[in-house]
Amino acid sequence: MTEPWYQEYQDLFLDRGMVGLDLETTGIDNFTYERPTSAALLGLTDNLSSPEIIIDNKCRLPAYILPSAGALKISNINPIDLMKEKLSLYDLVNKLADYFIAHPNKILTTYNGAFYDLIILRHSFFSSLYNPYLLLSAFEDRLHIDLYKMVQTIFCFEPNSIAFFKDPTGKVILKQEMMARENGIDPGDAHTAIDDVKALLKLADLFRRQAPDIFFAGIASGNKKRTVKLMTEQLFFNYGEVKYKERQAIKRTPTFICEDPSVPNRMIFFDVCSDPEDYLYMTAEEIAALIDKKNSPLFSIKSNGSPVILPPLFCSKNALTEEEATYKATKIQENNGFKENVYLACDINSKRRRPWTTEEYPESQIYNNFIDNSNRMLSDAFHKTQDFDRQLDILNEMSDPRLIDFAKRILATENPDCTPDLLKDYHEFEANRLLGEDEVPWRTLKKAWDSLAKAEQAATDDSTILAATKKYYKLIENKMR
């Protein structure tokens, strides 16, 4: 019997094992400044009803990180109860980082994690003195699959393999809770981290059984390095997405053209479902107006966004034979003038974008510079000791101003032996964060109270969570004043 094309990735899955992650967070206003309020990390086992519970914790928040009332209501997390949690935010981030450092081979699974959980976790690692790119290490070949990307691909190419829920207007709804219910999976208490991960792992198993080609294609393209290789070293491949507003399945058979020189990780393709002859002789200006426009064959994929890259054989499910796709893709690849014009078109579009601004605050400076080896080693040493004096010495050796700010906050919030000078500086920082009236990217007390008013207006019942949130905000306000 002939082995399936994905045998290598099936073996990889069995060898490495899989863990699922979900975070409940302080909000969705600005991912750079939002942080986890709870986290669950579970391991997939043979018994889907009894996964391995690796992490299931809530955490205390430092006063300067205010949760939004809406986020607390959705996740049913009482902020007064959070104040009594054993773990601080720093402790919880340490716990997550320690696991991932010790288990680089585990395949990490999330639902929409590429654009939510992992971004918040990246910023949480950064502000806790960990490598923000811990989960993206190409050297360790870490793998991540985003089931939200996978379910879009299934809806495009194998829509009959699983059940999909549609609203009264006929639009498909791909939220995790609805996908679980429609396929006979109990979502438990939706928006509680542990129940979300239990449902997530059951969905992963469903996709593996019912749509194995797509599931294992997700593992094959499980990190940026693997994805770029699949997108650039094949003459063509297949890719599906569901547009958020229209909820329409968009199937594509792309051939690679270039990487956008102005936007990191943005790869430009031509969809060979269209006739290349209609586009090959366009000017760079004409091409610039078409990239990523509706119904245009010129489009982009983020190589670091966990796309699911399907093999060429799937073009038969996109109304193309492999011979037709090969012929059209070859036409594109042999026309260097067209590819040069696409590259120039990217440059033209870059000049129409707003220029990058210099970020003022350390959290927002995550992408300004990589952390150099010296500061990375000092950060590692900081984590390895519990001795305050030693941590203070390490802080004084650091040269990266971002990490120095973060280390000062950690010492002030985590250590009862903190010096009066550090505490004084921290309390000034805390007050400036919460009491300022200027427009800032984090949640001030004013923004928090506004979020409560909005949540109360939308509430349909007498919410214990909102009452507790009001009490929590008042406690923080009194502390600041």
MOZIGI-V998068 format. One record per pair of residues at least 12 apart in sequence whose ideal C-beta (glycine too) atoms are under 10 Angstrom apart, sorted by the first residue. I is the first residue (numbers start at 1). J is the second residue. If there is no record, write none. Layout:
I:J
I:J
This chain:
4:212
4:213
4:216
5:213
5:216
5:217
5:220
5:311
5:313
6:212
6:213
6:214
6:215
6:216
6:217
6:219
6:220
6:311
7:216
8:216
8:219
8:220
9:107
9:143
9:212
9:215
9:216
9:217
9:218
9:219
9:220
9:221
9:222
9:226
10:208
10:212
10:215
10:216
10:219
11:216
12:105
12:107
12:141
12:143
12:216
12:219
12:220
12:222
13:44
13:107
13:143
13:145
13:204
13:208
13:215
13:216
13:218
13:219
13:222
15:105
15:107
16:103
16:104
16:105
16:106
16:107
16:141
16:143
16:219
16:222
17:43
17:44
17:45
17:52
17:103
17:105
17:106
17:107
18:42
18:43
18:44
18:45
18:51
18:106
18:107
18:108
18:109
18:143
18:145
18:201
18:204
18:205
18:208
18:219
19:41
19:42
19:43
19:44
19:51
19:52
19:54
19:55
19:99
19:100
19:103
19:106
19:107
19:108
19:109
19:110
19:197
19:201
20:40
20:41
20:42
20:43
20:44
20:51
20:54
20:107
20:108
20:109
20:110
20:111
20:113
20:147
20:196
20:197
20:198
20:199
20:200
20:201
20:202
20:203
20:204
21:39
21:40
21:41
21:42
21:54
21:55
21:96
21:99
21:100
21:108
21:109
21:110
21:111
21:113
21:117
21:118
21:121
21:135
21:144
21:193
21:196
21:197
21:200
22:36
22:38
22:39
22:40
22:41
22:42
22:109
22:110
22:111
22:112
22:113
22:116
22:117
22:176
22:191
22:192
22:193
22:194
22:195
22:196
22:197
22:198
22:199
22:200
23:35
23:36
23:37
23:38
23:39
23:40
23:41
23:75
23:92
23:96
23:110
23:113
23:116
23:117
23:118
23:120
23:121
23:124
23:193
23:196
23:197
24:36
24:37
24:38
24:39
24:40
24:58
24:67
24:71
24:72
24:74
24:75
24:76
24:77
24:117
24:191
24:192
24:193
24:194
24:196
25:37
25:38
25:39
25:67
25:68
25:71
25:75
25:77
25:116
25:117
25:120
25:121
25:124
25:193
26:61
26:65
26:66
26:67
26:68
26:71
26:72
26:75
26:77
26:79
26:89
26:120
26:442
26:443
26:448
27:65
27:66
27:67
27:68
27:69
27:70
27:71
27:72
27:74
27:120
27:443
27:447
27:448
27:451
28:68
28:70
28:71
28:74
28:116
28:120
29:68
29:70
29:71
29:441
29:442
29:443
29:447
29:451
30:123
30:363
30:364
30:440
30:441
30:442
30:443
31:115
31:116
31:117
31:118
31:119
31:120
31:121
31:122
31:123
32:119
32:120
32:122
32:123
32:126
32:127
32:359
32:361
32:363
32:364
32:365
32:366
32:367
32:441
32:442
33:64
33:65
33:66
33:120
33:123
33:127
33:361
33:363
33:364
33:433
33:440
33:441
33:442
33:443
34:65
34:67
34:68
34:71
34:116
34:119
34:120
34:123
34:124
34:442
34:443
35:59
35:61
35:62
35:65
35:67
35:89
35:92
35:93
35:120
35:121
35:123
35:124
35:127
35:128
36:57
36:58
36:59
36:61
36:89
36:92
36:93
36:96
36:117
36:120
36:121
36:124
36:193
37:58
37:59
37:60
37:61
37:65
37:67
37:71
37:72
37:75
37:77
37:79
37:82
37:85
37:89
37:92
37:193
38:55
38:56
38:57
38:58
38:59
38:75
38:77
38:82
38:85
38:87
38:92
38:192
38:193
38:194
39:54
39:55
39:56
39:57
39:58
39:59
39:87
39:92
39:93
39:95
39:96
39:117
39:121
39:124
39:193
39:194
39:197
40:53
40:54
40:55
40:56
40:57
40:192
40:193
40:194
40:195
40:196
40:197
40:198
40:200
41:53
41:54
41:55
41:56
41:57
41:95
41:96
41:99
41:100
41:103
41:106
41:108
41:193
41:194
41:197
42:54
42:55
42:56
42:109
42:193
42:194
42:196
42:197
42:198
42:200
42:201
43:103
43:106
43:197
43:201
44:106
44:107
44:109
44:197
44:200
44:201
44:202
44:204
44:205
44:208
45:201
48:185
48:198
48:201
48:202
48:204
48:205
48:206
49:186
49:198
49:202
50:198
51:194
51:197
51:198
51:200
51:201
51:202
53:194
53:197
53:198
54:95
54:96
54:99
54:103
54:106
54:197
55:87
55:92
55:95
55:96
55:98
55:99
55:193
55:194
55:197
56:192
56:193
56:194
56:197
57:85
57:86
57:87
57:91
57:92
57:95
57:96
57:193
57:194
58:75
58:77
58:78
58:81
58:82
58:84
58:85
58:86
58:87
58:92
58:193
59:82
59:85
59:86
59:87
59:88
59:89
59:90
59:91
59:92
59:93
59:95
60:79
60:81
60:82
60:83
60:84
60:85
60:86
60:87
60:88
60:89
60:90
60:91
60:92
60:413
61:79
61:82
61:83
61:85
61:88
61:89
61:413
61:472
61:476
62:88
62:89
62:90
62:409
62:410
62:412
62:413
62:414
62:426
62:430
62:433
63:413
63:426
63:427
63:430
63:431
63:433
63:434
63:475
63:476
63:477
63:479
63:480
64:409
64:413
64:426
64:429
64:430
64:431
64:432
64:433
64:434
64:442
64:443
64:444
64:476
64:480
65:89
65:127
65:433
65:434
65:442
65:443
66:79
66:433
66:434
66:442
66:443
66:444
66:445
66:447
66:448
66:449
66:451
66:469
66:472
66:473
66:476
67:79
67:82
67:443
67:448
67:451
67:469
67:472
67:473
68:443
68:447
68:448
68:450
68:451
68:452
68:454
68:455
68:469
69:448
69:449
69:450
69:451
69:452
69:453
69:454
69:455
69:456
69:458
69:459
69:463
69:465
69:466
69:468
69:469
69:470
69:472
69:473
70:451
70:452
70:454
70:455
70:458
70:466
70:469
71:191
71:443
71:451
71:455
71:469
72:451
72:452
72:455
72:463
72:465
72:466
72:468
72:469
72:472
73:191
73:451
73:452
73:455
73:456
73:458
73:459
73:463
73:464
73:465
73:466
73:469
74:190
74:191
74:455
74:465
75:189
75:190
75:191
75:192
75:193
75:196
75:465
76:189
76:190
76:191
76:192
76:463
76:464
76:465
77:191
77:192
77:193
77:465
77:468
77:469
78:464
78:465
78:467
78:468
78:469
78:471
78:472
79:465
79:468
79:469
79:470
79:471
79:472
79:473
79:475
79:476
80:465
80:467
80:468
80:469
80:471
80:472
80:475
81:465
81:468
81:472
82:468
82:472
83:472
83:475
88:410
88:413
88:414
89:124
89:127
89:128
89:413
89:414
90:124
90:127
90:128
90:129
90:406
90:409
90:410
90:413
90:414
91:128
91:414
92:124
92:128
93:121
93:124
93:125
93:126
93:127
93:128
93:129
93:130
94:125
94:128
94:129
94:130
94:383
94:414
96:121
96:124
96:125
96:128
96:130
96:134
96:135
97:121
97:124
97:125
97:128
97:129
97:130
97:131
97:134
97:135
97:383
98:130
98:383
100:121
100:125
100:130
100:134
100:135
100:137
100:140
100:142
101:130
101:131
101:134
101:140
101:380
101:383
103:142
104:134
104:135
104:137
104:139
104:140
104:141
104:142
104:143
105:140
105:141
105:142
105:143
106:142
106:143
107:142
107:143
107:144
107:145
107:204
107:218
107:219
107:222
108:135
108:142
108:143
108:144
108:145
108:146
108:222
109:143
109:144
109:145
109:146
109:147
109:150
109:197
109:200
109:201
109:203
109:204
109:218
109:219
109:222
110:144
110:145
110:146
110:147
110:148
110:149
110:176
110:196
110:197
110:200
110:306
111:146
111:147
111:148
111:149
111:150
111:151
111:174
111:175
111:176
111:177
111:179
111:180
111:196
111:197
111:199
111:200
111:203
111:204
112:146
112:147
112:148
112:149
112:151
112:174
112:175
112:176
112:306
113:135
113:144
113:145
113:146
113:147
113:148
113:149
113:200
113:306
114:144
114:145
114:146
114:148
114:149
114:302
114:304
114:305
114:306
114:307
115:146
115:148
115:149
115:302
115:305
115:306
116:146
116:148
117:146
117:193
118:135
118:136
118:144
118:146
118:304
118:306
121:134
121:135
122:134
122:135
122:136
122:366
123:363
123:364
123:366
125:366
126:362
126:363
126:365
126:366
126:367
126:371
126:402
126:403
126:406
127:362
127:363
127:366
127:402
127:403
127:405
127:406
127:409
127:410
128:379
128:382
128:383
128:406
128:407
128:409
128:410
129:371
129:375
129:376
129:378
129:379
129:380
129:381
129:382
129:383
129:394
129:395
129:398
129:400
129:402
129:403
129:406
129:407
129:410
130:371
130:376
130:379
130:380
130:383
131:370
131:371
131:376
131:379
131:380
132:366
132:367
132:370
132:371
133:366
133:370
133:371
135:223
136:223
136:224
136:225
136:304
137:223
137:225
138:223
138:224
138:225
138:226
138:228
139:225
140:223
141:222
141:223
141:225
141:226
142:222
142:223
142:225
143:218
143:219
143:220
143:221
143:222
143:223
143:226
143:306
144:218
144:219
144:222
144:223
144:224
144:306
145:204
145:207
145:215
145:216
145:217
145:218
145:219
145:220
145:221
145:222
145:223
145:306
145:308
146:218
146:222
146:305
146:306
146:307
146:308
147:174
147:176
147:179
147:200
147:201
147:203
147:204
147:206
147:207
147:215
147:218
147:306
147:308
148:174
148:175
148:176
148:179
148:242
148:306
149:218
149:221
149:240
149:241
149:242
149:305
149:306
149:307
149:308
150:203
150:204
150:207
150:211
150:214
150:215
150:217
150:218
150:219
150:240
150:306
150:308
151:164
151:172
151:174
151:175
151:176
151:179
151:203
151:206
151:207
151:211
151:214
151:242
151:308
152:172
152:174
152:214
152:239
152:240
152:241
152:242
152:243
152:244
152:249
152:250
152:307
152:308
153:207
153:211
153:213
153:214
153:215
153:217
153:218
153:238
153:239
153:240
153:241
153:242
153:249
153:251
153:307
153:308
153:309
153:310
153:314
154:174
154:179
154:206
154:207
154:210
154:211
154:213
154:214
154:215
154:218
154:240
154:242
154:249
154:308
155:172
155:174
155:240
155:241
155:242
155:247
155:248
155:249
155:251
156:214
156:238
156:239
156:240
156:241
156:242
156:248
156:249
156:250
156:251
156:252
156:308
156:310
156:314
156:317
156:318
157:211
157:213
157:214
157:217
157:238
157:239
157:240
157:249
157:251
157:308
157:310
157:314
157:317
157:318
158:207
158:210
158:211
158:212
158:213
158:214
158:240
158:314
158:317
159:172
159:211
159:249
160:210
160:211
161:206
161:207
161:209
161:210
161:211
161:212
161:213
161:214
162:179
162:182
162:183
162:203
162:206
162:207
162:209
162:210
162:211
163:179
163:181
163:182
163:183
163:184
163:206
163:210
164:178
164:179
164:182
164:183
164:242
165:177
165:178
165:179
165:180
165:181
165:182
165:183
166:178
166:182
166:247
167:247
169:247
170:247
171:242
171:245
171:246
171:247
171:248
172:242
172:247
172:248
172:249
173:247
174:242
174:244
174:247
175:187
175:190
176:190
176:191
176:196
176:199
176:200
176:203
177:190
177:191
177:195
177:196
177:199
178:190
179:199
179:200
179:203
179:206
179:207
180:195
180:196
180:198
180:199
180:200
180:202
180:203
180:206
181:199
183:199
183:202
183:203
183:206
183:207
183:210
184:202
184:206
185:198
185:199
185:200
185:201
185:202
185:203
185:205
185:206
186:198
186:199
186:202
187:199
187:200
187:202
187:203
204:218
213:310
213:311
213:313
213:314
213:317
214:240
214:308
214:310
214:314
215:308
217:230
217:237
217:238
217:307
217:308
217:309
217:310
217:311
217:314
218:306
218:307
218:308
218:309
218:310
219:308
220:308
220:309
220:310
220:311
221:237
221:239
221:303
221:306
221:307
221:308
221:309
221:310
222:306
222:308
223:303
223:304
223:306
224:265
224:302
224:303
224:304
224:305
224:306
224:307
225:303
226:303
226:309
227:265
227:267
227:301
227:302
227:303
227:304
227:305
227:306
227:307
227:308
227:309
228:256
228:259
228:265
228:267
228:303
228:304
228:309
229:309
230:256
230:303
230:307
230:309
230:310
230:311
231:254
231:255
231:256
231:259
231:267
231:269
231:301
231:303
231:307
231:309
232:255
232:256
232:257
232:258
232:259
232:267
232:269
232:303
233:256
234:254
234:255
234:256
234:309
234:311
234:312
234:329
235:255
235:256
235:272
235:312
235:322
235:325
235:326
235:328
235:329
235:330
235:332
235:333
236:252
236:253
236:254
236:255
236:256
236:269
236:270
236:271
236:272
236:311
236:312
236:315
236:320
236:322
236:325
236:326
236:328
236:329
236:330
236:332
236:333
237:252
237:253
237:254
237:255
237:256
237:269
237:307
237:309
237:310
237:311
237:312
237:313
237:314
237:315
237:325
237:329
238:251
238:252
238:253
238:254
238:308
238:309
238:310
238:311
238:312
238:313
238:314
238:315
238:316
238:317
238:318
238:320
238:325
239:251
239:252
239:253
239:254
239:269
239:271
239:299
239:301
239:307
239:308
239:309
239:310
239:314
239:318
240:252
240:307
240:308
240:310
240:314
240:317
240:318
241:299
241:301
241:307
241:308
243:294
246:294
250:271
250:294
250:295
250:299
251:271
251:273
251:310
251:314
251:315
251:317
251:318
251:319
251:320
252:269
252:270
252:271
252:272
252:273
252:274
252:297
252:299
252:301
252:310
252:315
252:318
253:269
253:270
253:271
253:272
253:273
253:274
253:297
253:310
253:312
253:314
253:315
253:317
253:318
253:319
253:320
253:322
253:324
253:325
253:328
253:329
254:267
254:268
254:269
254:270
254:271
254:272
254:273
254:297
254:298
254:299
254:300
254:301
254:309
254:325
254:329
254:332
255:269
255:270
255:271
255:272
255:276
255:297
255:325
255:326
255:328
255:329
255:330
255:331
255:332
255:333
256:268
256:269
256:270
256:301
256:329
256:332
256:333
256:339
257:269
257:270
257:287
257:291
257:298
257:300
257:332
257:333
257:338
257:339
257:340
257:341
257:342
257:343
257:345
257:346
258:339
258:340
258:342
258:343
258:344
258:345
258:346
259:300
259:303
259:343
259:346
260:291
260:300
260:342
260:343
260:345
260:346
260:347
260:349
260:350
261:343
261:344
261:346
261:347
261:350
262:346
262:347
262:348
262:349
262:350
262:351
262:353
263:300
263:302
263:346
263:349
263:350
263:353
264:302
264:303
264:304
264:367
265:300
265:301
265:302
265:303
265:304
265:305
266:291
266:292
266:300
266:301
266:302
266:303
266:304
266:305
266:346
267:299
267:300
267:301
267:302
267:303
267:307
268:287
268:291
268:292
268:298
268:299
268:300
268:301
268:339
268:342
268:343
268:345
268:346
269:291
269:297
269:298
269:299
269:300
269:301
269:332
269:342
270:296
270:297
270:298
270:299
270:328
270:329
270:331
270:332
270:333
270:338
270:339
270:342
271:296
271:297
271:298
271:299
271:318
271:328
272:297
272:315
272:318
272:320
272:324
272:325
272:326
272:327
272:328
272:329
272:330
272:331
272:332
273:297
273:315
273:318
273:319
273:320
273:324
273:325
273:328
274:295
274:296
274:297
274:298
274:328
275:297
275:328
275:331
276:297
276:327
276:328
276:329
276:330
276:331
276:332
276:333
276:334
276:335
276:338
277:328
277:331
278:297
279:296
279:297
279:298
279:332
279:335
279:338
279:341
279:342
280:331
280:332
280:334
280:335
280:337
280:338
280:339
280:341
281:335
281:337
281:338
281:341
282:298
282:338
282:341
282:342
282:345
283:341
283:344
283:345
283:348
284:338
284:340
284:341
284:342
284:343
284:344
284:345
284:346
284:347
284:348
284:349
285:341
285:344
285:345
285:348
286:341
286:345
287:338
287:341
287:342
287:343
287:344
287:345
287:346
287:348
287:349
288:341
288:342
288:344
288:345
288:346
288:347
288:348
288:349
288:350
288:351
288:352
289:345
289:348
289:349
290:342
290:345
291:342
291:345
291:346
291:348
291:349
292:349
297:328
297:332
298:342
298:345
300:346
312:325
312:326
312:329
315:329
356:368
359:402
359:441
360:440
360:441
361:402
361:405
361:433
361:440
361:441
361:442
362:400
362:401
362:402
362:403
362:404
362:405
362:406
362:409
363:402
363:405
363:406
363:441
363:442
364:402
364:441
364:442
365:400
365:401
365:402
365:405
366:402
368:402
369:400
369:402
370:400
371:400
371:402
371:403
372:399
372:400
374:397
374:398
374:399
374:400
375:397
375:398
375:399
375:400
375:402
375:403
375:404
376:400
376:403
377:394
377:397
378:393
378:394
378:395
378:396
378:397
378:398
378:399
378:400
378:403
378:407
379:394
379:398
379:400
379:403
379:406
379:407
380:394
381:393
381:394
381:397
382:394
382:395
382:397
382:398
382:403
382:406
382:407
382:410
382:411
383:410
386:414
386:415
387:415
387:417
388:411
388:414
388:415
388:416
388:417
388:418
388:419
388:422
389:417
389:419
391:407
391:410
391:411
391:414
391:415
392:407
392:408
392:411
392:415
392:417
392:418
392:419
392:422
394:407
395:407
395:408
395:410
395:411
395:422
405:429
407:422
408:422
408:425
408:426
408:429
409:422
409:425
409:426
409:429
409:430
410:426
411:423
411:426
412:424
412:425
412:426
412:427
412:429
412:430
413:426
413:430
427:479
427:480
430:476
430:479
430:480
431:479
431:480
431:481
432:444
432:480
433:445
433:480
434:446
434:447
434:448
434:476
434:477
434:479
434:480
434:481
435:477
435:480
435:481
445:473
445:474
445:476
445:477
445:480
445:481
448:469
448:472
448:473
448:476
448:477
449:469
449:470
449:473
449:474
449:477
451:469
451:473
452:466
452:469
452:470
452:472
452:473
455:469
455:470
456:469
456:470
